[in-house]
């Protein structure tokens, strides 16, 4: 699974506008389907108020936030699983991402073309879910047929199939009615059976409701429909106004952006929420290094031990790992200086078995 987020949806729902605002990259935006052909890829900074506070308390010469990759993928239409539109290219691109941001149009505007000539979020979501389910169905059906033939080879194969075939059949039945495999909520053993199939519909999804300026502060009927669909399948929802986000992205300073958000009644950019949600859904967490030269956020996978976290900085750090000096950023926020953190006994020396926590501030000791 890729450590990135793919932005998908029907043509002309605002994917490229949102991508451009996210990355401040000039993805082509136009009022016609299939404007995006080759995927646009952009790196974004992960918004983290903790890093801002660390910078205030440990002023450095430079600040480096964590980053995360977004991919703007070509719009999909009915028949994509059979190659309609840019279906084959779309499916190849979406298989490579770790989490899907499914943009759904939730506003009326006669000047902006909708590929189906009507605003119907439930139908739009169903179109994409069905196409992805059909693509996965081909994969699962092929595996089921091959696996079934193994029964003739040996008793061991038969015994293995007693465990494997029921899971494949369960997934196959779900996909046949156009439902995503994630709606089955498979347990760990079942997921292990289908892991190597790399099913698209097992990927976590964040539904992104693209609304107009009036819909940003309260749910419209379209947003309520999307939220109900997401709740039924255990997915998340974020409400974004692509137009507002594009205007925020065009502003030069953080102060100007804050003033703009205040003016439209928002505490935070919707895109900041999307970045954080996608980052965490993939099990990505952040530790920090802090000093006069540099304050920096580093990305690690939940469950990493101290040597693996050291390896995020440099592979030599992991190979020569000795110990790590560790305290949590919340301790710094409370005591205000690292010296006072030490005096309070909050700074610890941890070894190779230490499980790194989100928000840890770490200094590594290593020997090359």
ZAVOVO-577579 format. One record per residue (C-alpha): residue in three letters; x, y, z. Coordinates in steps of 0.1 Angstrom, whole numbers, plus 2048, in hexadecimal, padded with zeros to 3 digits. Example, Ala and Ser with C-alpha at 12.3 -4.5 7.8 and 13.67 -1.06 7.14 Angstrom:
<atoms>
ALA87B7D384E SER8897F5847 
</atoms>
This chain:
<atoms>
UNK800800800 UNK80D8227F6 UNK81383D811 UNK7FF8567FD UNK7DC8627F6 UNK7CB8607D4 UNK7B087B7CC UNK79486A7B8 UNK7718717AC UNK75C87678E UNK76888F774 UNK7628B377C UNK75B8B07A1 UNK7788C67AC UNK7948AE7B1 UNK7AF8C279F UNK7A38E37B0 UNK7A88D27D2 UNK7C98C27C8 UNK7D68E47BC UNK7CC8F47DD UNK7DB8D77F1 UNK7FD8D97E0 UNK7FD8FC7D2 UNK8068EA7B2 UNK7F68F5791 UNK7E38D6788 UNK7CE8DD769 UNK7AA8E7772 UNK78F8E9757 UNK76A8E6753 UNK76A8C573F UNK76E8A0747 UNK79188F746 UNK7A48AF74A UNK7BC89B760 UNK7CC87E74C UNK7ED87675C UNK7EC877782 UNK7FA897792 UNK80F8907B0 UNK8178AA7CB UNK8278AA7ED UNK8158BE809 UNK8208C882C UNK80D8B7847 UNK7FD8D285D UNK8088CC881 UNK8028E689C UNK81B8D38B2 UNK8388DC89B UNK82D90189D UNK82E9008C3 UNK8508EE8C3 UNK85E90A8AC UNK8529248C5 UNK8639138E2 UNK8829068D0 UNK8899218B5 UNK89D911899 UNK8AF91E879 UNK89790A864 UNK8768F7867 UNK86D8D8853 UNK84A8C9856 UNK8408A584E UNK8348A082A UNK81A88B819 UNK8138827F5 UNK7F28887E2 UNK7EA87B7C0 UNK7CF88B7AA UNK7C286E795 UNK7AE871775 UNK788872778 UNK775851776 UNK75484A764 UNK73D82C762 UNK74E81074F UNK77181975B UNK7767F5766 UNK7727EB742 UNK789806735 UNK76F82272F UNK77C846730 UNK79E844740 UNK794826755 UNK7B3810751 UNK7CA82D75A UNK7B4837777 UNK7B4814786 UNK7D9810782 UNK7E0831794 UNK7C782A7B0 UNK7D68087B8 UNK7F781A7C1 UNK7E98317DC UNK7E4829801 UNK7C483D809 UNK7A984B7F2 UNK79B86E7F5 UNK77A86A7E2 UNK76E88D7D7 UNK7488907D4 UNK7378AF7C6 UNK71F8BC7DF UNK7148DE7D0 UNK6FD8EB7B4 UNK70C900799 UNK6FD901776 UNK71E910768 UNK7338F1772 UNK72C8D275D UNK7248B176F UNK72D89275C UNK70A884762 UNK6F88A575F UNK6EA8A4782 UNK6F78A77A6 UNK6F28867B8 UNK70D87D7D1 UNK6FF85A7D8 UNK6FF8527B3 UNK7228617AE UNK73084C7CB UNK71F82D7BF UNK72D83279C UNK7518327A9 UNK74B8167C3 UNK73C8007A8 UNK759805790 UNK7737FE7AB UNK75F7E07B7 UNK75E7D2794 UNK7837D678F UNK7897C47B0 UNK7707AA7A7 UNK7857A0789 UNK7A379C7A0 UNK7907877BA UNK77E7717A1 UNK79F768790 UNK7AF75F7B1 UNK79074B7BC UNK79173779C UNK7B673079F UNK7B37277C4 UNK79670F7BE UNK7AB6FB7A5 UNK7C56F57C1 UNK7AC6DD7D2 UNK7B66C27BA UNK7DB6C47C2 UNK7DE6B97E6 UNK7CD6B6808 UNK7E26D3814 UNK7D46E97F9 UNK7B16DE802 UNK7B76E7826 UNK7C570981C UNK7A770F806 UNK78F708823 UNK79C729831 UNK7A373D812 UNK7857367FB UNK76A741814 UNK77B763817 UNK77F7677F2 UNK75B75E7ED UNK750776808 UNK7637937F7 UNK7577887D4 UNK7337887DF UNK7377AB7ED UNK7487B97CE UNK72D7A97B7 UNK7137C07C6 UNK7297DE7C1 UNK7337E37E5 UNK7577EA7F0 UNK76A7CF801 UNK7727E681E UNK74C7E5827 UNK7517C1832 UNK7687CC84F UNK77E7AD84A UNK7927A1868 UNK7B879D868 UNK7B777985D UNK7A0780840 UNK7B479F836 UNK7D3788835 UNK7C277281B UNK7BC78E803 UNK7DA7A480B UNK7EE79C7EC UNK7D07A47D5 UNK7D47C97DD UNK7AF7D07DA UNK7A67F47D3 UNK7867F27E7 UNK7987E8806 UNK7AB809807 UNK79E822821 UNK78983E813 UNK78386281D UNK76587280C UNK76C896804 UNK74C8AA800 UNK7548C77E9 UNK73A8E27F1 UNK7349067E8 UNK73A9247FF UNK71792180E UNK71C8FC817 UNK73D8FF829 UNK72F90884C UNK7118F184D UNK7088D083C UNK6F28D281D UNK6DD8B4812 UNK6F88A77FB UNK7118A6818 UNK6F989482E UNK6F5879814 UNK71B874811 UNK71E872837 UNK704857839 UNK71684381E UNK737847830 UNK72983D851 UNK71A81D843 UNK73C812836 UNK751820852 UNK76283B83E UNK76A85F847 UNK75C87F838 UNK76C8A2835 UNK7598C0827 UNK76D8D8811 UNK7658F57FB UNK77E8F27DF UNK7799167D4 UNK7819237F7 UNK79F90C7FB UNK7AC9197DA UNK7A993D7E6 UNK7BB934807 UNK7D79237F4 UNK7DD9427E0 UNK7E39587FF UNK80795F807 UNK80995F82D UNK7FB94984A UNK7EC969859 UNK7D9970839 UNK7CD94C838 UNK7C194E85C UNK7AF96F855 UNK79E95F837 UNK79394184B UNK785957867 UNK77296B84D UNK76094C83F UNK75A93D862 UNK773921861 UNK78C91787C UNK7A2903864 UNK7A68FC83F UNK7938DC834 UNK7B28D1821 UNK7C68D1841 UNK7AD8B984F UNK7AF8A3830 UNK7D58A2832 UNK7D5897857 UNK7B987E853 UNK7CB86D835 UNK7EC86D848 UNK7DE85C866 UNK7C7843854 UNK7E7835845 UNK7F6830868 UNK80F84C863 UNK81A85E882 UNK83387A88A UNK85187E8A1 UNK86689D8A4 UNK88A8A88A6 UNK8908CA8B5 UNK8AF8E08B8 UNK8BE9028B0 UNK8C78F688C UNK8A68E6883 UNK8848DC890 UNK8768C087B UNK8588A9879 UNK86088586E UNK84786C862 UNK84784886F UNK82F82B86F UNK81A82488E UNK82C8078A0 UNK84F811897 UNK86A80B8B2 UNK8858248B9 UNK89F8168A1 UNK886817884 UNK87D83B88C UNK8A284388C UNK8A483286A UNK88A84C85D UNK8A5866861 UNK8C1851853 UNK8C782C84E UNK8E882F861 UNK8D683B87F UNK8C281B880 UNK8E080587A UNK8F5815895 UNK8D881D8AD UNK8E381D8D2 UNK8C88308E5 UNK8AF84D8E1 UNK8A886B8F7 UNK88386F8F7 UNK868885905 UNK84688E8F7 UNK83E8B08E8 UNK8228B5902 UNK83D8B591D UNK84F8D190A UNK82F8E4907 UNK8298E192D UNK84D8E8939 UNK85690091D UNK87B8F691B UNK88E8D5915 UNK8A38DD934 UNK8838DF94A UNK8768BF939 UNK8968AE945 UNK8948BC968 UNK8708AF96A UNK87D88C962 UNK86888A942 UNK88688492A UNK88D85F928 UNK8A8849919 UNK89882E904 UNK8A780F8F3 UNK89F7FA8D5 UNK87E7ED8E1 UNK86E80F8E7 UNK84E8158D3 UNK84F8388C5 UNK83084D8CD UNK8208688B8 UNK82D8898C3 UNK84E87D8D2 UNK86C8948D0 UNK88B87E8CB UNK8B18808CB UNK8C38618BF UNK8E48538CB UNK8F583D8B1 UNK91782F8A8 UNK92382B884 
</atoms>
